[in-house]
Amino acid sequence: MLVVVALTAGVNLTPARSATPGPGLLEYLPDGNAVMIIDFQKIAGSSLWTTINAQDKLKGEIDKAQSEMNNLGISLTGVNSVALVFGGASFNAPTVAVSGGFEQSSVIARLRANTKIKLSSEKYKGFDIYRASQISENAPSTGTTGSKTDSPATSVVSKNETSFVFYDPTTVVAGNPETVRASVDVKTGARPGVAQNAQLSVVNGLNPSAAIRFAVSLNRITNGLKADLPIDFSSISVAFGTIDCWLLWNLTGGQTHA
């Protein structure tokens, strides 16, 4: 997993630095079809987090991710806010902006020392964009009798790669190479970002006490999904809201909703 790169490590657990709040993270992200803002600090201290950790499958995934991130000095509770922008109708591979406290030199040193990750970088409009790719090892080939041949194991760089850029000690953006460069374009004013999208920026005005807020531009995503949707959304341009209660309701089988 490259979740360690997506959250990009080295989180300090002290509140000395003033990290960018969730809505402010939209200023770093390119435009898209949907946006979500997650306040990790609110989740970590809420009944939602308690409920999530009570689900064996979810807790197992969280523990696995945390174990991987510990190798880079990361703690989920040290992340302040996360903003995600989805560019496609499938809601896969979002561009992610994370606020927290980041020790960039430590992060880069740890990634370079990780034998399972190949790290490279490029300079783009004055910013260092890093690219991390997973390295997998192919087992030695076997002969017809099943015995190992003289062919040694080989390392293969996966096409599954993540790019990321540090903007300051509290803000990092991660995604694929194209969307991270687009983020730099937004940062430098070369292109408009999702914060200038009147429909999606409505997420900023939603209940500030909610841990998870979202907005989806239905006009954009339904063009590719109309055949699969049971409802006609042609007269609706945007859907938005919070999903804290919905998650609690579903995770507890309807026993808890707030």
N, C-alpha and C positions, 0 to 999 in steps of 0.2 A: 504493500500500500504506500501511496505517496501522501497520505494524510498528514504525515510529519512535515512535508513540504508545503502543503496547502495552508497549514496553520503557522508554518515557518518559525517555530521554535524559540528557545531562549527567553521564555516569558518570565518576567520578574513578578513576584507575588506581592511586592510592596506598592502602595498607592502613591508613590512619590511623583510619578509622571502623570500628567493629565492626558489621558488617551481620548482620541476622537470618539464622540458618541455615535451610536448606530446611524441615525439619519445623516450625520456629517460625512459618513463613509461613502455616501452616494456621490459625493463630489469627485471621487477618484475612479468611478466606474463608467464604462462605455454604455451607450444606450442598449436596450434589449426589449424583450417581450414580457418579462415578468421580473419582479424584484421582491426580495424577502430580507427583513432585518431581524436579527436574533440578538437579544440581550442576554449574554451568558451569565452575567452576574445575577440577574433576576431569576433565571432558570435555576441556577445553582442553589439559591436560597428559597426555592418555592416547593409547593407540594407536587408540582409537575416533575421536578427532578427526583423527588423521593419516589414517585410512582414509576418513573422510567427505570430507576435502579432496582425496583422491586420486580421488574420483568426479567426473568432469567436470560432470555435471548438477547434483549437489548443491553442488559448489564454486561453480558459476555462480550458483546461487540465494543462497548465503551471501555471495558477493562483491557481488551486487546489493543485498541487504539492508544489508550493511555500508556500501556507498556511500551509500545513503539516510540511514543513521543517522549517518554522519560529518558530515552537514550540521547535526546537532544536538549534535555532540560526543560521540557514543556509540561505545563499543567493546564488542563481544561479550565480549572477554576481561575487561572491567571489571565484568561482571555476575557476582554471586556465586552466587545460587540463584534458581530459578523454581519456583513451585508453581502447578498448574493444577487447577481444579475444573470438571467437566463436569456440567451440569444436565440434559441431555437424552440420549436413547438414541443419537442420531446422532453424539455426540462433536464437535459443532461449537460454535463461539463459546464457548470456556471463559472463566471468570473467572480472571485471572492476577495473582498476587502476585510481585513482583520485589524482590530485595534487592541492594543495591550502594551506590554513593555518588552522591547526586543533588543537583545544584545547581538547586533548584526555580525560582528567579527567572530563571536562564539558560534553562531549558527553556521556560518560559512565554513569555519574550521572543522566543525563536527561533521558536516555534510561531506567535505573533502576527505575526511578520515574514514567515512563509511564505505566499506568495500562493496556494498550492494547498490551504491548510487554513483552514477557518473555525473559530475557537476561541471558545467561550462558557463560562460558568460559572454555578453555582448554589450557594447556601449550604444545606447539609443537616446538621442536628444539630451545627452548629459547624464542619463541615469544608467546604472548597471542593472541589466536584466539577466538573472540567473536562470539556467535551464537544468533541471534535474531529471535524469532518466534511470529507471531501475535496471540493474544488471542481474541477469539470471545465468546460471551455469548449466550447460548441457552435459549430461552424463556421457562417459565414454561409450562409443558405439560397440555393439556386440556382434560376434560372428554367428554363423548358422547354428552352431552348437550351443550358443548362449554364453560362450566365454568372452571376456573382454578382449578387444583387439588392441593394437598399439596406439590407436587414436586417443589422445588425451582429452580430458574434459575441456570444453571451450566456454568462454564467457560471451554472452550475447546481450547487447544493449536493447532493451525493450523500446518499442515505439510509444509506449505509454509514458509520456513525459509531462512534467509540470514546469511552468515558468513562474518566476516571482520577482518582484521589485520592492525594495525598501524605499519609502518616501521620507521617513523620519523615524526616530526611535520608538514611535508608538503606532506606526501604520505600515502595513504591507499588503500588497495585492498579488494574488496568484490566479493562474488560469493556464490556458494554452498560449503558445508564443504570440499568436496573432492578437488575442484579446488583451494580453498584458501590454503589448505595444500600443494598442488602442487606448488603454488606461493612461499610458504616458502622454498620448496625444491629448486626452482630456485634461490631464494635469497641466500641460503646457499651453492649453487654449487652442490647440490646432483642430479640435473637433468638439461638438457638443456631447455632453454625457447624459446619463440617465437622470441626473438632478434637474436637467432642463426639459425633461419629458413631463409635460403637464399632467398626463394621465397617471403615470407611475409614481410621480413624486407626491401623489396624494397620500402615500404610505406615511409620510412625515406627519400628517395631521391626525393619524389614528391614535387611539388610546395610548398615551405615553407609559402607562403602567403595565401594558401588555408585554410579555417576553418575546412573542413572535408576531410580527406584522407582515402582511404581504399585499401585493397589488399585481394584477394580471391584465394585460391588454388583450381583450378577447378578439378585437378586430384583427389583430395580427396572428394570433395562434390558431383561430378557427379556420383560417384559409386553408390550412393543411390538415385539419381534423374534422371538417364538417361532416364527412361521411361516417365518422365514428361517434358523433355526439347525438344523444337522444333528444336534445333540446335545441330549439332554434335561437341562437344568440345574436342574430343579425341586428336586433334593435338595441343591444347592450354593448357598450364600448369598453368598459373596464369593470373588473370585479376586485374588491379589496376587503380587508378585514383583519381580524386576529384569530388565532387558532388555539390559544392556550386551553380554553374550556373544552373545545372539541377533542383535543388530544387526551385530556384527563378523562373525558367521558368514554372514549373508546378504549383507553388503556385499562380502565377500571371496570369495564363492562357495564357502564351506565351508573355506577355507584357514586361517583364523584364528578362534579362539573365545575367546581370553583375552588 
